[in-house]
Amino acid sequence: EATLDPGQLQSFFESITFSVHCTHGPPGTGKSYLGIVITRALILIRSLWIKVAPSVGAPPILVLSYKQRAIDDFLLELVAAHRRTRSPPLRMIRVGFSREIKLSQYFEKSKVKSDPRVVAAKDLLDRLSQLKQSLRQLPDIASALKLLELRLHLEGAGHSGDPLSKE
């Protein structure tokens, strides 16, 4: 349940109507509160959307601010509001620098280590990188094989194994 003034209500409706929404205003006008209400509504809408059309997946919700502290304060309030409603755990990633220990489970580095999808993607990228390195070595390997083939051919013809030798 949320209480919004007329300006916040208009901004709320715009936020769920358009794919991109910016909330701005002077200090103390309820931007953070409105952001929490919008984000919680979008999370609810997304969960219902996934139940109706699972093929849609889980489109991300991106929250931006010029200040790291503002993002931390916003996320702390979002987590608290989410817990009060006894909703399933939030699936979010806090990108960028933060000293807020209460958000550590959402830090980008924590997710890399704990989310099996992220771990699998990282493993795949590592394997692709190794494959790329191996492919870069193919021209050198091909040259070495041609030289070996030439030596074997020359040895079979009665020459020394060194193609540069003047025997």
N, C-alpha and C positions, 0 to 999 in steps of 0.2 A: 504494500500500500504506500502511495506517495501523495504528497500535497504539493501541487505546483501552482504558481501564480499564472495569470493569463499569458505573459510573455514566455514563461518557461513551458507552458502547455503548447503554445504555438511552435516553439523550438522542438519540443518532443515530437509533435506530429510531423514536422519537417524532417526530423532525423530518421523516422521510420518510413518516410515517403521517398527520400532521395538516397542514392548509394553513397554519397559523401555529404557530411554535415560538419559545419564548424560552429562551435559555441564560443562566443566572445562577449566581453563586457568588463566593466570596472570591478575592482575587488569588492567582495561581499554581496554580489548579486546572485549567488547560488549556482555558478557554473559547475563547480565540482559536484554538488548535490544533483544537478540535472544530468551530469555525465554518468553518475552512478545509476540513476533511474533509467536513462537511455540504454546503458550497457546491460543492465539486468533485464530490461524488456527485450533487447536483441538476443540475449542468451536464451530467454524463454521462447521467443519466436523461432529461433534456430532449432531448438530441441523439438518443437512441434513440427517444424518443417521437415526435419530428418525423419520423424515417425511417419509422416505422410508420403514423403518421397526420398527414401534412403539413398537413391543414386545421386542426389544433390551433394552429398558429403556434408562437411562442416565448414562452411565458409568462415574465414577469420574475421575478427573484429579488431581493428587497429585503433589504438588510442595514442595520441601524440601530444607533447607539450614541449615548450622551449626549455623548461627546467626539469632536471632529474628529480629534485625534491617534490615537485608537483605531481610527477608520475607516481612516485613512491606513496605520497599521501593519498592519491586517488586509488591506487591498488590496495592499500591497507584498508580503506573504507569499503571498497568493493568486496574484498575477502570477508570483512566483518559482516556486511549486509548479506552476503551469500550464506554465511554460517548461521545467521539468525533465522533464515528461512529453511534451514535443514535441507538445502538442495544438495545434489551430488557434488563432489569436489570440482573446483574450477580447473579447467584445462587451459592454462595460459603460460606464456613465456615473457619474462621481464628482460627486455633487451637493453643493453647499456649499463653504465656504472651505477651501482647502488650500494649503500652501506647499511641498508635496512635489513637486519637479520631476520625479521619476521617474514620477509619475502624470499628468503634464500631458496626455498623449495621451488620457486618459480624462476630462479636465475637461469639464464641461457646455459651456463656451464653445467648446472645441476641437471637440466633436461637432457643434455647430450649424454650424460652418464646413466640416466635412469629410464628414459623413454625407449622401449624396444624398437620403435619405428625409427627413431633418430639414430640409435646404435646400428641398426641394420643399414640405414642409408649411409652412415659414416663408413661402415665396413665395405659397402659396395663402392663408394668413392675411393677408398684405399686400394681395393682390388683393381679398379679402373686405372688408377694412377700407376700401379705396378705394371699393368698391361701396356700402358702408354710408354713406360720406360723400356719395356721389352721390345716393343715395336720400333722404338728409336734405334735399337741395337741391330735390327735386322739387316740394314745395309752393310754393316761391318761384318756380320756373320756370313752374309752372302759373298762378300769379297774374299773372306778367309776360305770359304768352301771352293770358290773358283780357283784360288791359288793352290789348294790341296789337290783339286782335280787335275790341274795342269801338271803338278809334280808327279802325281801317279801316272799320268799319261806319258810324261817324259821318261820316268823310270821304266815303264813297260816298253818303251822304244829304245832302251839301252843307254839313255842319258843319265847323268847324276840327278838326284832329287832336287837340285837347285836350278831353277829355270834361268838364273842369271849366270850360271857357270858356263865356261867356254870349252867344255869337254868335247 
